[in-house]
Amino acid sequence: MNRKHILMVDDDVNTLRSMEFILEAADLEVTTGTNGEEALQTILSRQKARPPIDLLITDVQMGGLSGIQLIDELHRRNIFMPILVVTAYGESKLRKELAKRGCPHCLDKPFNDEDLIQTVFQILGKNGKGSDPLQMKNEPRSGGHHRRKDHDPED
């Protein structure tokens, strides 16, 4: 089965790397960009590529092409895809502007791992079959010890 492909754009590299780590741990393919222009070029170059971009995650406030401007430019070019906006400025005016642009999904920074994963999988239409992405992040990375529920501590 093909993994879903996410394009994330945020000018805060620490936020970008953190989200990338969380989503890759949930078995998603992730491509990153640090500004709106870079994201636009990635989208344009991958329009016919496999795997396609299944979800764009964008910050709002970025130097150069902002998240809103990126969304507007995509729509101007008749490119439509699911979009999740992450922002530290999630006031109701912004949410209304995003809704007008067909972007009902907005996640306020700071957010926790579970909020990000749940929102992404909700947008992607994942129905929970197979492995649970929320449990994946709790699995040991490597070399860690994980006690199973049926494990007897006296062993």
Phi and psi in degrees as a GROMACS rama.xvg file:
@    title "Ramachandran Plot"
@    xaxis  label "Phi"
@    yaxis  label "Psi"
@TYPE xy
-76.8982  137.653  ASN-2
-76.2829  147.927  ARG-3
-72.5312  143.833  LYS-4
-109.153  124.977  HIS-5
-114.669  133.646  ILE-6
-106.49  122.148  LEU-7
-114.794  136.875  MET-8
-134.345  126.03  VAL-9
-159.309  135.544  ASP-10
-80.3024  -7.87599  ASP-11
-91.3101  102.904  ASP-12
-61.9353  -35.4421  VAL-13
-63.8782  -43.9179  ASN-14
-62.8986  -44.2093  THR-15
-59.4605  -47.8827  LEU-16
-66.5881  -38.1345  ARG-17
-63.0998  -47.9906  SER-18
-63.3808  -38.9365  MET-19
-60.1431  -45.9553  GLU-20
-60.8648  -46.1292  PHE-21
-61.7039  -46.3994  ILE-22
-73.9264  -35.1267  LEU-23
-66.31  -34.6014  GLU-24
-65.8182  -23.1531  ALA-25
-91.0672  15.8211  ALA-26
65.8118  39.3095  ASP-27
-110.159  145.615  LEU-28
-83.8415  132.44  GLU-29
-127.842  131.625  VAL-30
-117.156  141.06  THR-31
-121.944  156.686  THR-32
-147.261  154.654  GLY-33
-106.938  3.18803  THR-34
-158.306  165.667  ASN-35
-63.7188  -37.2364  GLY-36
-62.7905  -43.3293  GLU-37
-62.3411  -43.0033  GLU-38
-63.32  -43.619  ALA-39
-60.0595  -45.46  LEU-40
-63.1399  -39.6481  GLN-41
-62.2468  -45.3476  THR-42
-63.0561  -45.4526  ILE-43
-63.1561  -39.6972  LEU-44
-74.9192  -19.666  SER-45
-107.281  9.97383  ARG-46
-55.5123  -39.2048  GLN-47
-103.52  3.1408  LYS-48
-78.3761  160.262  ALA-49
-120.6  130.586  ARG-50
-76.8476  150.783  PRO-51
-71.9664  168.677  PRO-52
-82.6397  118.78  ILE-53
-90.2182  -22.1051  ASP-54
-156.275  135.002  LEU-55
-103.769  126.368  LEU-56
-111.865  120.503  ILE-57
-133.363  143.634  THR-58
-76.8993  162.389  ASP-59
-91.3576  -54.4808  VAL-60
-87.5418  105.294  GLN-61
-141.561  152.013  MET-62
-66.5354  151.049  GLY-63
74.8705  -129.284  GLY-64
-74.055  113.691  LEU-65
-74.3123  171.639  SER-66
-60.7926  -41.5322  GLY-67
-63.6471  -44.5455  ILE-68
-64.0418  -37.1308  GLN-69
-61.925  -47.0692  LEU-70
-59.9281  -45.7652  ILE-71
-60.9839  -41.9413  ASP-72
-66.6007  -39.7144  GLU-73
-61.2556  -46.0632  LEU-74
-64.6296  -38.3171  HIS-75
-59.0874  -34.1739  ARG-76
-91.3338  10.5488  ARG-77
58.4958  39.0495  ASN-78
-109.291  117.788  ILE-79
-126.2  133.157  PHE-80
-154.17  161.082  MET-81
-61.5631  139.947  PRO-82
-133.363  133.518  ILE-83
-114.676  122.806  LEU-84
-98.0736  128.607  VAL-85
-112.727  131.685  VAL-86
-154.284  151.143  THR-87
-90.8806  -0.0653513  ALA-88
-122.25  58.7253  TYR-89
-87.1177  38.0944  GLY-90
-67.3981  164.111  GLU-91
-63.005  -32.6212  SER-92
-61.2306  -44.4606  LYS-93
-63.3168  -44.53  LEU-94
-60.339  -38.2466  ARG-95
-65.8758  -42.2617  LYS-96
-61.8696  -41.5182  GLU-97
-66.2044  -42.1767  LEU-98
-60.9006  -39.6276  ALA-99
-60.1529  -29.9259  LYS-100
-90.7575  7.04373  ARG-101
79.3065  24.7574  GLY-102
-119.026  81.0849  CYS-103
-78.9817  -8.56775  PRO-104
-98.9449  118.605  HIS-105
-140.01  132.758  CYS-106
-121.473  124.075  LEU-107
-81.1269  133.359  ASP-108
-81.5589  144.688  LYS-109
-78.9311  149.431  PRO-110
-128.731  160.599  PHE-111
-96.3659  170.073  ASN-112
-54.9731  -46.5112  ASP-113
-63.2096  -40.8781  GLU-114
-61.3943  -43.9697  ASP-115
-62.6649  -51.2761  LEU-116
-63.0966  -46.2228  ILE-117
-60.3075  -43.5935  GLN-118
-65.2033  -45.8514  THR-119
-61.2609  -47.4884  VAL-120
-68.9476  -31.2166  PHE-121
-63.7239  -46.3661  GLN-122
-63.866  -40.8697  ILE-123
-74.9026  -9.06968  LEU-124
77.8391  22.5283  GLY-125
-66.5548  136.541  LYS-126
-105.975  10.5627  ASN-127
86.2229  0.671107  GLY-128
-72.3735  147.204  LYS-129
84.7711  -149.951  GLY-130
-73.392  148.555  SER-131
-86.0291  115.113  ASP-132
-62.9972  -26.3451  PRO-133
-72.1694  -29.6607  LEU-134
-82.1195  -23.6017  GLN-135
-58.872  -39.1998  MET-136
-69.1753  -17.6843  LYS-137
-89.406  -8.32551  ASN-138
-70.4156  148.725  GLU-139
-63.6129  140.11  PRO-140
-70.5849  -61.6294  ARG-141
-166.141  138.381  SER-142
72.4256  1.13089  GLY-143
-86.2348  162.24  GLY-144
-107.082  133.387  HIS-145
-128.516  119.852  HIS-146
-83.9293  124.034  ARG-147
-77.0621  156.16  ARG-148
-61.0579  -32.4828  LYS-149
-91.7529  8.47238  ASP-150
-77.274  132.217  HIS-151
-90.0997  118.877  ASP-152
-63.0724  -15.3296  PRO-153
-79.9194  -11.4003  GLU-154
